[in-house]
Amino acid sequence: MTELEKTILDTLLELDEKIKNLRTTNSKPDFLELFARLDALTNQLPKNSDPNLLHYLHKKSYEKARLALQGRDSENAQGACR
């Protein structure tokens, strides 16, 4: 895993954690900042990156992207895109 992919995974894990904590927190997290950060990181990925990862990130399938980066892509359900 490259340093950029690690940063993307960390950001995806942060997003996942904030979503899980929505019910128990009084303040609303700034999802727009996280989405903007993910877009910026995605745009930095080289064209020869894992095609599945690129697809997931460009389609905003963040859970699928997280699973792919964690080496768990086989757990992803086949989508309608393919």
C-alpha positions as CSV (number, residue, x, y, z in Angstrom):
1,M,0.0,0.0,0.0
2,T,1.3,3.4,-1.0
3,E,1.4,6.3,1.4
4,L,-1.3,8.0,-0.6
5,E,-3.5,4.9,-0.3
6,K,-2.8,4.8,3.4
7,T,-4.0,8.4,3.7
8,I,-7.1,7.6,1.7
9,L,-7.8,4.6,4.0
10,D,-7.3,6.7,7.1
11,T,-9.8,9.3,5.7
12,L,-12.3,6.5,4.9
13,L,-12.0,5.1,8.4
14,E,-12.5,8.6,9.8
15,L,-15.7,9.0,7.7
16,D,-16.9,5.6,8.8
17,E,-16.3,6.4,12.4
18,K,-18.2,9.7,12.1
19,I,-21.1,8.0,10.5
20,K,-21.3,5.4,13.3
21,N,-21.2,8.2,15.9
22,L,-24.0,10.3,14.4
23,R,-26.6,8.9,16.8
24,T,-24.6,9.5,19.9
25,T,-23.1,12.9,19.2
26,N,-24.8,16.3,19.6
27,S,-22.6,18.0,17.0
28,K,-22.8,17.2,13.4
29,P,-19.5,16.3,11.7
30,D,-18.4,18.3,8.6
31,F,-18.9,15.7,6.0
32,L,-18.3,18.2,3.2
33,E,-14.7,18.6,4.3
34,L,-14.2,14.9,4.4
35,F,-15.7,14.4,0.9
36,A,-13.6,17.3,-0.5
37,R,-10.5,15.7,1.1
38,L,-11.4,12.3,-0.5
39,D,-11.9,13.9,-3.9
40,A,-8.5,15.7,-3.7
41,L,-6.8,12.5,-2.6
42,T,-8.5,10.5,-5.4
43,N,-7.4,13.0,-8.0
44,Q,-3.8,12.4,-6.8
45,L,-3.9,8.6,-7.5
46,P,-1.9,7.6,-10.6
47,K,-3.8,6.3,-13.6
48,N,-2.2,2.9,-13.1
49,S,-3.7,2.4,-9.7
50,D,-6.0,-0.5,-8.9
51,P,-8.9,-0.1,-11.4
52,N,-11.4,-1.3,-8.8
53,L,-10.2,1.3,-6.2
54,L,-10.4,4.0,-8.8
55,H,-13.9,3.0,-9.8
56,Y,-15.1,2.9,-6.2
57,L,-13.6,6.3,-5.4
58,H,-14.9,8.0,-8.5
59,K,-18.4,6.6,-8.0
60,K,-18.2,7.6,-4.3
61,S,-18.6,4.0,-3.1
62,Y,-16.6,4.7,0.0
63,E,-17.4,1.5,1.9
64,K,-16.3,-0.6,-1.1
65,A,-13.1,1.5,-1.4
66,R,-12.4,1.0,2.3
67,L,-12.8,-2.8,2.0
68,A,-10.6,-2.9,-1.1
69,L,-7.8,-1.0,0.7
70,Q,-8.1,-3.3,3.6
71,G,-7.6,-6.3,1.3
72,R,-11.2,-7.3,1.6
73,D,-12.4,-6.6,-1.9
74,S,-13.9,-10.1,-2.1
75,E,-16.5,-8.9,0.4
76,N,-17.8,-6.3,-1.9
77,A,-21.1,-7.1,-3.6
78,Q,-21.1,-6.9,-7.4
79,G,-22.7,-3.6,-8.4
80,A,-24.8,-2.7,-11.4
81,C,-21.9,-0.9,-13.1
82,R,-20.2,-4.1,-14.3
